[in-house]
Amino acid sequence: MKHLRMSTICATLMGSILVAGCSGQPKAVDPVASYEHVISSPSWAVWFTTLPDLAARTDLAVAGTVTKVVSVENIGSDPTSGILQTTYDFTVNRTLIGSKSGVIQISQTGGIDNQHKIVLDVEDDPRFTVGESAVLFLTEVKPGLYAVQGGPTGRFRLNDGMITPVTTAGIPMKNVSLDALASQVRG
């Protein structure tokens, strides 16, 4: 009897271990994986290949962090295939051109329309992500709202004080610090 009870306990434990080992954690599901993905290939009105040209056409150049998605608006005539425009809050940590501090709003073409289940991405100009650190050369498109000057050529990733262009087709920069960029911009 004692032997039978021990066998039963061992079998129950082994079964529990096997079931627990196979169950695993459920995988996270990407909520937009089933959405229609559209990639736009724009012809940029302005494309910069030199820093002096970019700086000369800039209203405001700032370093900081994308802190929030404020809104996504469909500005096209067809709500199911229109042009999405996303507005982000950007916290300014340092100003290179102009004078701004605190939080500003940045507008970017592209975004996620949850109502119509559409994702619009712009080729060579990835959507901003909350938490992303960047240096942005901006133009004021309407009072209090800015857009990156020259699309991806006016946008640089900022990581540990070092600048990296978003696109390799724009202004060439390798191993440039934020301080070095600031002194180049200010001349």
ZADRENTOR-97049 format. One line per 10 residues: number of its first residue (from 1); their letters; for each residue z, x, y negated of C-alpha. Coordinates in Angstrom, 3 decimals. Example, Ala and Ser with C-alpha at 12.3 -4.5 7.8 and 13.67 -1.06 7.14 Angstrom:
2
1	as	7.800,12.300,4.500  7.140,13.670,1.060;
//
This chain:
187
1	mkhlrmstic	0.000,0.000,0.000  0.924,2.805,-2.351  -2.383,4.510,-1.531  -4.379,1.338,-2.232  -2.699,0.786,-5.606  -3.454,4.370,-6.698  -7.124,3.942,-5.698  -7.341,0.713,-7.667  -5.791,2.338,-10.744  -8.158,5.337,-10.508;
11	atlmgsilva	-11.196,3.071,-10.090  -10.152,0.958,-13.072  -9.621,4.033,-15.242  -12.965,5.546,-14.241  -14.755,2.275,-15.002  -13.095,2.094,-18.422  -14.075,5.668,-19.216  -17.681,5.068,-18.181  -17.975,1.884,-20.229  -16.370,3.527,-23.291;
21	gcsgqpkavd	-18.621,6.564,-22.986  -21.771,4.468,-22.831  -20.953,2.119,-25.667  -21.151,4.692,-28.497  -21.239,3.794,-32.175  -23.946,1.421,-33.358  -26.663,3.158,-35.353  -26.919,2.346,-39.045  -29.850,0.087,-39.766  -31.958,0.895,-42.836;
31	pvasyehvis	-32.014,-2.421,-44.731  -35.451,-1.720,-46.213  -37.107,-0.403,-43.023  -38.831,-3.755,-42.480  -40.002,-4.052,-46.110  -43.596,-3.467,-47.143  -43.861,0.111,-48.450  -46.401,0.712,-51.201  -47.238,4.182,-52.510  -48.796,4.361,-55.951;
41	spswavwftt	-50.999,7.331,-56.877  -51.091,7.204,-60.666  -53.187,9.262,-62.991  -50.552,10.561,-65.407  -51.399,10.164,-69.086  -49.638,13.463,-69.789  -49.134,16.322,-67.320  -47.303,19.474,-68.380  -47.857,22.982,-67.032  -45.887,24.916,-69.662;
51	lpdlaartdl	-42.330,24.528,-70.891  -43.212,24.918,-74.616  -45.714,22.027,-74.377  -43.173,19.822,-72.598  -40.389,20.655,-75.077  -42.662,19.942,-78.059  -43.403,16.402,-76.810  -39.803,15.559,-75.866  -37.409,13.309,-77.807  -34.396,14.224,-75.689;
61	avagtvtkvv	-33.730,16.762,-72.908  -30.514,16.398,-70.941  -28.725,17.641,-67.857  -26.529,15.237,-65.948  -26.193,12.842,-63.054  -27.753,9.538,-62.029  -24.734,7.238,-61.753  -26.000,3.709,-61.139  -29.012,1.492,-60.497  -28.827,-1.008,-63.365;
71	svenigsdpt	-31.818,-3.217,-62.544  -35.165,-3.467,-60.794  -37.796,-5.525,-62.567  -41.258,-6.543,-61.441  -43.428,-5.991,-64.497  -46.726,-6.906,-62.800  -48.496,-10.229,-62.883  -48.147,-10.798,-59.113  -44.534,-10.924,-57.919  -45.478,-9.919,-54.377;
81	sgilqttydf	-47.506,-6.849,-55.283  -46.581,-6.053,-58.869  -45.297,-2.906,-60.473  -41.596,-2.292,-60.015  -39.622,-0.637,-62.805  -36.081,0.588,-62.078  -33.494,1.266,-64.777  -30.727,3.778,-64.025  -27.568,4.860,-65.811  -27.582,8.628,-66.339;
91	tvnrtligsk	-24.410,10.441,-67.402  -25.235,13.268,-69.801  -23.275,16.470,-69.206  -25.336,18.711,-71.492  -27.992,18.162,-74.152  -30.838,20.685,-74.480  -33.013,18.881,-77.059  -31.802,16.126,-79.351  -28.315,14.710,-79.580  -26.865,12.329,-76.977;
101	sgviqisqtg	-23.713,12.163,-74.931  -22.143,9.727,-72.533  -24.336,7.370,-70.531  -28.000,6.736,-71.299  -30.513,4.525,-69.508  -33.588,5.911,-67.790  -36.577,3.799,-66.718  -38.746,4.869,-63.788  -41.748,3.276,-62.101  -40.915,2.413,-58.506;
111	gidnqhkivl	-38.019,0.755,-56.778  -36.888,-1.751,-54.194  -37.523,-5.488,-54.637  -35.139,-7.172,-52.188  -36.373,-10.675,-53.037  -39.979,-9.964,-52.024  -39.111,-7.181,-49.551  -41.242,-4.511,-51.219  -40.570,-0.813,-51.773  -42.747,0.886,-54.387;
121	dveddprftv	-42.805,4.688,-54.439  -44.844,6.829,-56.795  -46.615,9.818,-55.286  -45.094,13.146,-56.441  -42.306,11.326,-58.316  -39.533,10.341,-55.896  -37.176,7.563,-56.918  -33.930,8.741,-58.467  -30.898,8.511,-56.213  -27.370,7.751,-57.330;
131	gesavlflte	-25.455,11.033,-57.394  -28.563,13.135,-58.054  -28.110,15.911,-60.623  -31.127,16.596,-62.799  -32.539,18.008,-66.002  -34.768,15.432,-67.680  -37.196,15.761,-70.574  -37.350,12.266,-72.028  -39.190,10.086,-74.463  -37.599,6.957,-75.943;
141	vkpglyavqg	-39.754,3.999,-74.846  -37.650,1.434,-76.702  -34.301,1.715,-78.466  -31.745,3.019,-75.980  -34.172,3.267,-73.042  -35.819,6.528,-71.997  -38.548,7.555,-69.559  -39.287,10.992,-68.178  -41.989,12.694,-70.247  -45.019,13.623,-68.132;
151	gptgrfrlnd	-43.766,11.891,-64.993  -42.619,14.408,-62.410  -43.529,17.385,-64.638  -40.652,16.511,-66.983  -38.051,16.259,-64.245  -36.122,19.028,-62.526  -33.489,19.009,-59.800  -30.209,20.676,-60.711  -28.218,22.261,-57.901  -25.321,24.679,-58.508;
161	gmitpvttag	-26.617,25.457,-61.996  -30.149,26.279,-60.790  -33.337,24.392,-61.713  -36.048,23.340,-59.251  -39.182,21.407,-60.272  -39.685,18.019,-58.610  -43.391,18.801,-58.231  -45.029,22.130,-57.498  -48.095,21.099,-59.524  -46.250,21.089,-62.850;
171	ipmknvslda	-44.291,23.802,-64.634  -43.698,26.779,-62.337  -40.043,27.794,-62.122  -38.231,29.900,-59.556  -34.606,30.969,-59.719  -34.137,29.661,-63.263  -30.591,28.788,-64.289  -29.724,25.866,-66.538  -28.495,28.353,-69.171  -31.816,30.265,-69.060;
181	lasqvrg	-33.770,27.005,-69.343  -31.635,25.903,-72.296  -32.292,29.176,-74.145  -36.064,28.930,-73.434  -36.186,25.364,-74.744  -34.245,26.175,-77.896  -36.424,29.252,-78.484;
//
